[in-house]
Amino acid sequence: MKLHLNCSCLWIGLVAILFQCQPKATPPNIVFFFVDDMGWQDTSVPFHSEETGLNRQYHTPNMETLAKDGMKFTQAYAYAVCSPSRISLMTGLNAARHGVTNWTLRKDRSPDPDHAWYLPPDWNMNGLTNEPGRTRTIYAKTLPQLLKQGGYRTIHVGKAHFGAMETPGEDPMNLGFDVNIAGHAAGGPGSYLGVNNFSGAWRNADLIWDVPGLEKYHGQDIFMTEALTLEALHAVEQAVKESKPFYLYMSHYAIHAPWEIDNRYYQKYMDAGLSQFDATYAAMIEGMDKSLGDIREKLKELSVAENTVIVFMSDNGAPKQAARNFPLRGHKLTPYEGGVRVPMIVSWPGVTKPQTIQDQYVMVEDVFPTFLEIAGIQYEHKVDGVSFVNLVKSDSIKTHDRSIYWHFPHTYDQPPYSSIRKSDWKLIYHHLDQRLELFNITIDIGEQNDLGETEISKLRELAGELTDFLISSKAMMPSDKTTGELLPYPDEALTMINSTK
């Protein structure tokens, strides 16, 4: 008995030693491929239930391959303009809560034009910061900071647009990135062309837009999308050499203005009969798609592709200068689906089932908790985002009871609005005239039939829920310039409308 007990103890000890010696699994690398101003239909990958004219117009073979290898999300949402989306993915917070509700650039200056009687709020126009107490900013723990603390090499390539000039947030390295390539305060480039030194000087544009950090390509016949890709590939090589998991935030300036000809692809679109603008736009999209393919090839070359998650997404809908993303209504900056619904594809080898489609809706702030769950990193603070890891693992999960929100209390290119999507329903509240629109998105994706007059109970329910969210998130609200009073909340507007009937 004593001998048997000793042998048992010895065996348990040996098992414990062997267990301790087992190498820990390397957390997945994460590539977030973020495109600027790419509409839901600006690709040869159909995100609608049927192929459309735009799908046939564009050529994005690498997006097609990514969709075949992974999962296509047909109802992915961002905000209708860039900075709110970017701050939300960095913090996990809804824009109404973080207060960066429009695009940022100059310190303490808003891009909102003056309005005769409406006054936008004193919003967080200086963006995201790493220092508490900074005026007109949101201070929060960022996604790259948490990934970095968890052992990741964090790489920023391309457009940042996190904070205004002369504030800490203009430099991505202040926000948790180990590497910053070409990211600064501006949301667009002076030029995409190396022969122009990526500067707007050749057209007498404000030099505030000039892209830094790409001087080695100045004077060369190279499109900036390609230059950024080359730098990203080098940064990934370095991370792999260091045997560290990496987070690559591949944030292209394309296809944001200025729209400039990428000669690698332009002529074939002109030969296909497109206008000069449409051919230029299509060529910029294809150049972006080539970048996606080049990155995937590099991951295979470095033997890390099977342990790398890739998420492709856009930061808002297509600009109003581009072709409408039918059947969607609206464009960038508008509250309609054309402004906020974006293309999204997820590939996680061994987890996502190839060629699957996920119809559950997700929001851009969901990126934050999703990537941290993938990386196995815990965080304590409250966020608005919800991890979509469970959706990536199964295309049969149904979660359509969640509410998501947008808030744009501004005069820039669009009257102010707030909106909510819950299940099949979407309510849009227009602040200036206190008008409410109600759509059933499932049966009316083009938002053509306002059901506010017939679906009174649903209108009342969503107006109340949107109001509760705006109040609880301390959303900054617009005011009447003549009286100084805040404009009514959605449920207050509904009460006033009913009282006049």
C-alpha positions, -999 to +999 in steps of 0.1 A: +000+000+000+028+024+009+047+015-023+015+021-043+009+055-027+045+066-034+042+055-070+009+074-073+025+105-059+055+101-082+031+098-112+011+129-102+044+148-098+056+138-133+023+147-149+024+182-132+060+187-144+050+177-180+020+200-179+042+229-168+066+222-196+040+223-223+044+255-244+016+279-241-005+284-272+005+316-291-024+341-291-037+347-327-022+376-346-049+402-356-051+422-388-078+448-389-080+460-425-099+493-422-109+511-454-119+548-456-153+558-472-160+524-489-196+518-494-215+486-488-217+478-525-183+493-536-169+458-543-173+427-565-184+409-533-222+411-531-233+420-495-270+422-506-291+392-512-285+396-550-257+409-571-260+446-581-246+468-609-219+481-586-208+446-578-203+440-615-186+474-620-158+468-594-131+442-593-119+431-558-107+395-562-089+394-528-120+404-510-138+376-529-111+351-517-113+364-481-151+359-482-147+324-495-122+316-468-143+332-440-176+348-430-193+377-447-213+400-424-242+415-444-254+439-416-222+456-403-226+492-391-203+521-385-210+558-379-217+580-409-184+599-407-149+588-399-136+600-365-166+587-345-161+552-360-123+553-352-127+565-316-154+539-310-133+510-322-104+523-301-125+526-269-155+503-273-178+533-266-207+546-286-202+580-301-229+595-280-209+585-249-174+594-261-185+627-276-164+627-307-195+630-329-179+646-360-145+646-377-116+662-360-086+682-373-076+715-357-074+720-320-105+735-304-121+741-338-152+723-352-158+719-389-195+728-384-205+758-404-226+785-388-264+780-388-290+807-386-308+794-355-293+761-345-262+757-323-242+724-322-229+714-287-194+720-274-184+684-284-151+666-280-136+682-311-100+674-300-107+637-301-091+609-281-063+615-256-040+596-233-040+623-206-069+629-183-081+665-179-075+676-215-103+698-227-128+687-254-114+651-255-123+616-244-098+599-221-101+561-222-081+529-222-075+520-258-076+488-277-039+489-287-029+498-251-046+467-238-032+445-265+003+458-259-001+451-222-011+416-232+021+410-251+012+421-286+033+441-309+009+469-320+014+484-355-004+514-369-002+519-407-021+546-426-048+569-415-051+577-378-075+606-373-078+600-336-070+634-323-067+671-334-034+688-342-013+699-312-029+673-290-015+640-278-041+620-298-027+631-331+002+606-326-009+569-325+021+561-304+006+581-276-025+558-278-008+524-275+009+517-308+045+505-308+048+516-345+032+544-364+036+547-401+020+577-418-007+584-392-014+619-380-042+643-372-057+647-407-083+623-421-072+625-458-039+629-477-026+659-496-021+635-525-019+598-531+010+602-556+046+597-547+056+621-575+037+648-555+054+637-523+019+628-510+014+665-505-013+689-517+013+716-525+010+709-562-026+721-561-020+749-535-039+729-509-035+733-472-003+714-462-021+702-430-032+672-451+003+662-461+011+626-450+042+622-428+066+593-426+068+582-462+097+604-473+116+574-488+089+573-515+089+609-524+094+616-561+087+580-570+060+568-593+041+550-566+005+552-553+003+557-515-018+526-510+011+505-523+037+525-502+017+519-471+014+482-479+051+478-484+057+494-450+031+472-434+047+441-447+081+451-433+066+459-399+049+424-398+082+408-407+099+425-378+071+414-354+074+378-365+112+379-361+106+390-325+083+360-320+055+382-307+019+381-316+010+413-335-019+436-340-017+452-375-041+481-378-040+485-416-059+517-420-059+529-456-065+565-466-081+551-497-107+557-510-111+590-493-107+622-513-087+635-532-097+610-558-065+605-579-057+581-607-040+548-599-024+541-632-021+504-625-059+499-629-074+531-643-073+524-680-092+492-679-122+509-662-121+537-688-121+511-715-151+495-699-170+528-704-169+543-670-167+581-665-133+595-655-144+599-619-159+564-617-128+549-633-106+568-608-127+556-579-128+520-591-090+520-596-085+532-561-107+504-548-088+478-567-055+491-554-068+488-519-079+452-527-044+444-540-030+455-506-053+430-489-039+402-511-003+413-506-008+411-468-023+377-470+005+364-491+031+378-467+013+360-438+016+327-457+052+334-466+060+340-429+040+308-419+017+327-396-015+328-418-031+299-399-028+318-366-039+352-379-074+366-377-083+391-404-112+415-402-121+437-432-143+467-426-151+503-437-154+533-415-186+547-431-206+547-463-196+560-497-192+597-502-220+616-520-198+622-551-197+584-557-224+563-573-253+555-549-250+522-532-285+510-543-307+495-530-295+515-499-306+551-494-282+579-486-245+582-485-217+592-461-229+616-433-266+607-437-285+586-411-297+562-438-283+528-445-261+541-473-243+562-447-238+536-420-240+501-434-206+489-444-188+459-459-173+435-434-156+401-437-140+380-410-115+351-415-103+332-385-086+299-397-100+269-379-128+290-364-149+306-391-165+282-415-155+290-451-181+307-473-205+315-445-228+345-442-237+362-410-269+382-411-269+394-375-260+431-371-229+443-355-216+478-347-181+493-350-176+496-312-179+458-311-144+455-325-129+465-292-143+436-270-141+411-299-103+416-304-097+414-267-116+382-264-097+368-294-064+378-276-076+364-243-072+397-226-094+409-197-106+444-191-126+459-163-142+491-176-177+492-191-181+495-228-210+497-252-195+472-277-205+436-276-181+409-287-191+391-320-168+361-314-199+339-309-212+351-343-179+344-360-181+308-347-216+301-359-238+315-386-270+302-369-270+324-338-299+348-336-293+380-316-316+406-332-331+420-300-301+443-294-303+481-298-276+501-315-274+539-317-261+568-338-258+605-327-248+634-350-258+668-334-240+688-361-245+711-391-217+697-412-231+688-446-262+674-429-288+685-404-285+669-369-300+636-362-300+607-337-312+571-345-317+536-332-318+502-348-336+474-328-344+441-344-361+448-378-369+484-369-350+517-373-361+551-360-344+583-372-350+615-352-343+648-370-335+674-344-342+706-364-378+700-372-384+673-346-394+649-373-394+611-367-391+584-394-397+547-388-386+520-411-388+482-412-352+475-425-359+438-431-386+443-456-376+479-467-338+480-469-341+511-491-360+530-463-387+542-487-418+536-466-420+556-434-443+537-411-445+563-383-482+570-390-493+533-388-469+517-363-476+541-334-467+518-306-433+509-322-426+546-329-433+554-292-412+525-279-381+534-300-384+571-294-385+564-256-355+540-258-335+564-279-342+592-254-332+571-225-300+562-242-291+598-250-298+609-214-279+579-198-249+583-221-248+621-214-250+628-251-242+663-260-273+679-275-280+707-300-297+739-289-318+767-302-295+797-308-322+822-302-333+809-268-303+789-257-326+760-248-317+724-258-338+710-287-364+684-276-355+648-271-373+623-294-400+613-269-406+650-261-409+657-298-434+629-302-455+643-273-456+677-290-466+661-323-494+642-307-507+672-288-511+692-320-532+664-336 
